[in-house]
Amino acid sequence: MKLALAPIQGMTIAHYRNLYADIFGSIDKYYAPFIATTNPIKASTSLFRDILPESNSSTINIVPQLLSNNGSDFRSFASTIVNMGYKEINWNIGCPYPMVTKKKKGSGILPYPDMIKEFLDEVCLDKSYNLTVKMRLGLNNLDEGIKAIELLNDYPLKGVIIHGRTGIQKYEGSVDLDSFEVLYSSCKHEITYNGDIFSYADFKNISERFPTINNFMLGRGALRDPFLASTIKGISIPTVEKIVKLRDFHDGIYKHYKNILSGDKHLCDKMKEFWMYMSFHIDPSGKFIKKVKKCRTNKAYLDITNQIFDSMLKELYLTR
């Protein structure tokens, strides 16, 4: 069984991935947030900053991801990425956000099988790397996903990651496991399941329903609970050690953004994004997160976060 961390724009950047791997471990593959292809002539080197080898730990498996509907542009970007030493590139046809889908990119390309075929005819001429695909059930409905899978079956892909929602759902509602099963059953490539694994119970339910699936991608669940992957792999971590790891992770993220962002407001706003996920695990009552949201200065922010971690340790010792 292999576990992957999903690419989440604005969050799972290189520093986050490196720190996550070092502190929590148990993830086998980290997918980098997508790079949107452009005309290669207009492409800036800054587009590739997040996947530069010097920015990423050599001890973890990173997979770059491209968002594109133009095979020629994709190949040009892929050539740059291959020259960095990467052996796998992921094609994102799953992004659900309207600013992307209205351009017929991400899950917005799923209603257009002719575009998918034309794209893959061009991209699959290049044998210098392994191509994988991350997709949704469809943009609007399952029929779109079925037609896409039928096309994908005709190309030499190394795997397909399927998120169990349509694009128009974004992240609302629940995953549709019946529809996922339809695509899974008809796909000739190795499948990775993705969608709504927030706990070990979620993982157990899905793995028992699909016992032949050996690859699972964790997204929001792994950001909310960084110990989810180790729990799934049967690794037990003492509570005190967990609190220390969480604090080290928070401090590492904070220091990184403090070094690259200017002004208290920018830093506080960025750390509020961090707490949007972590508060589910660290502050389930919401007692502290309300205070975090009101912070406007670094001092106020650190005062509150120190209270959070100190409170966790105090509560642990009082219950012993």
Sequence and secondary structure as in RCSB ss.txt:
>XXXX:A:sequence
MKLALAPIQGMTIAHYRNLYADIFGSIDKYYAPFIATTNPIKASTSLFRDILPESNSSTINIVPQLLSNNGSDFR
SFASTIVNMGYKEINWNIGCPYPMVTKKKKGSGILPYPDMIKEFLDEVCLDKSYNLTVKMRLGLNNLDEGIKAIE
LLNDYPLKGVIIHGRTGIQKYEGSVDLDSFEVLYSSCKHEITYNGDIFSYADFKNISERFPTINNFMLGRGALRD
PFLASTIKGISIPTVEKIVKLRDFHDGIYKHYKNILSGDKHLCDKMKEFWMYMSFHIDPSGKFIKKVKKCRTNKA
YLDITNQIFDSMLKELYLTR
>XXXX:A:secstr
 EEEE   TTTS HHHHHHHHHHT   SEEE   EE   TTT  GGGGGGG GGGS TTS EE EEE S HHHHH
HHHHHHHHTT  EEEEEE    HHHHTTT GGGGTT HHHHHHHHHHHTT  SSEEEEEE S SSSHHHHHHHHH
HHTTS  S EEEESS GGGTT S   HHHHHHHHHH  S EEEES   SHHHHHHHHHHSTT  EEEE HHHHH 
TTHHHHHTT    HHHHHHHHHHHHHHHHHHHHHH  SHHHHHHHHHHHHHHHHHHH TT TTHHHHHT  SHHH
HHHHHHHHHHHHHHHHHHT 
